[in-house]
């Protein structure tokens, strides 16, 4: 009973009628309060304009370019959080460091085998074919298949988003990051070359960089196509295919049946990037035969190899896009 009295007192303080007051006559209405509460928006004479009422705003699905850019930004953030991408950048920075810490005898032998500064620069990037296949496979091999394996792709597909934007945005992120890593490798190799030589031929360096970019385009498109086809993410399949298996098969078939056109395929573009600068070393299947005095890649076919690489990459990019659209 004491509890009920305290509860009633509390309710009366808050303006709530007690149980004993229920059913009694209500208090007289407060005319001033009712006057303030009365009326409608129409009676006040206020009318919102089109901009205030947002009548002139048209809501629509973002454009294809906007969707692609959004996916690109999201994938770049995922790369920045990945330890593998950071490890690749560190490896690119370590190129001149490794050369400077080797014994002087080896460095003297290396310099003696290089005819000029450009050849020395190419020798700094001797592992370019091997590292290109490895880096591209790690960055561009898993993204699409990993999205479908983790079921996160179906969350994006349920949104009003184009599958083409989903695929191209992820591809552009991987391709741009690959270019950034290898441009960093070129910069570090140029820095190391500057310690031994006063200048290099900028024309040959630019031709080498162009061959490397086209090679990255062809390799990354192939890796993304395989990522769209495979149900499980894999980094070893693109690496073994583009770096070891296809070059070895093309070399055997080309030598056996005397088909020189096979040596112009994109799997030999990293070798072309080094041969343009006159490098005596190449970390590839063709480089293994070149050390024995047999080089199958012709620098004279430079322009044709770039065109073939662009066509190769475009075809595989479209194949991967069609596979993603149909999933």
HUBEL-V622659 format. One record per run of one state. SS is the DSSP state (hx for helix, st for strand, lp for the rest). FROM is the first residue (numbers start at 1). TO is the last residue. If there is no record, write none. Layout:
ss=SS from=FROM to=TO
ss=SS from=FROM to=TO
//
This chain:
ss=lp from=1 to=1
ss=hx from=2 to=13
ss=lp from=14 to=30
ss=hx from=31 to=37
ss=lp from=38 to=40
ss=hx from=41 to=44
ss=lp from=45 to=63
ss=hx from=64 to=80
ss=lp from=81 to=82
ss=hx from=83 to=101
ss=lp from=102 to=103
ss=hx from=104 to=113
ss=lp from=114 to=116
ss=hx from=117 to=124
ss=lp from=125 to=127
ss=hx from=128 to=140
ss=lp from=141 to=142
ss=hx from=143 to=149
ss=lp from=150 to=151
ss=hx from=152 to=157
ss=lp from=158 to=162
ss=hx from=163 to=194
ss=lp from=195 to=201
ss=hx from=202 to=229
ss=lp from=230 to=235
ss=hx from=236 to=257
ss=lp from=258 to=259
ss=hx from=260 to=264
ss=lp from=265 to=265
ss=hx from=266 to=275
ss=lp from=276 to=284
ss=hx from=285 to=290
ss=lp from=291 to=298
ss=hx from=299 to=326
ss=lp from=327 to=327
//
